[in-house]
């Protein structure tokens, strides 16, 4: 588990804010549940995911497209699965 400072937590939450409400809700819910449990690998995976545009991200989160390129790595795939599982449980 990574030890995030309050500033790092605030920055992570800020980066999670998205232009599309759907993405914003998904990431807010995810961070509400997992923020204190995130590992360094998961934080790095989030940084990769946050580089995507909103429409690309929503397509990925809804399973409309499969992860390719640098998104197709174990840490990102595991994180996406966690997000999808949480999204489906609500």
N, C-alpha and C positions, 0 to 999 in steps of 0.2 A: 504494500500500500504506500502510495506517495504521501508525503507530508507537505500539504500546500499551505502557504501563508494566507492570511485574509486577502491580501492584495492579489495573489495568484488566483484565489477562488473568484474574486470579483472580475479579474481579467477573463477567466474561463467562462464565467456566466455572460460577460459582455460579448465574447466571441460567439457564444451560442445563440445570441439574438439574431434573428433572421428577418428578411423582408417578407417572406411568406408566413402567415399566421400558423399554418399547419406545421411547418418546420419549427417555429418558435415554441409551439405547444409541446411538440415531441421532445425537443431538447430540454425544455424547462422541466418537464415531468421526469426525464431521464436523470438530470442533475439533482433534482429533489430527492430521488431515491438513491443514486449511486455516488454523488459527489465526494463524500467522505471515504468511499471505498476504492476510488480509482487508483490504479497502479500507474507507474511511470509510462509503461507501454500503452496503456489505455489513453493517457493524456496525449501522448505522441500520436496515437491513432486519431484522436479527436482533432488535433491540429491539421492532419492530412484531410480529414473529412470537411473541416471548416473552410478549406481552400476552394471547395466546389461552389458553383453558383446555386442559387436557391432552387431553380427548376431541376437541375441535375441532382441536387441533394434529395429533393422530394421523390424523384423517380427512383433513386437508390433506396431510400427508406421504405418506399411502398413496394419494392421488389419489381418494379417495371423494367429495370435494367440490372445487369449483373456487374459487380465490381471488376474493373480492368486496370491495367497499368499498376501504378503504385498503390491503388486501392485494393488490389488483389494480393494482400499479404495477411498472414495469420492474425496479427493484432487488430487490423481494421475489420477483417471478417468476423472475428469474435465480438468486437464492439458492436458492429452492425446487427449481429444476431441478438445481442443483449437488448439493443434499442427496439428491434422488431418484436421481440418477446414481450417487452414491457408495454409497447404500443398496443399489442393485441390483448393484453390482460385488462385493459380499461374499457 
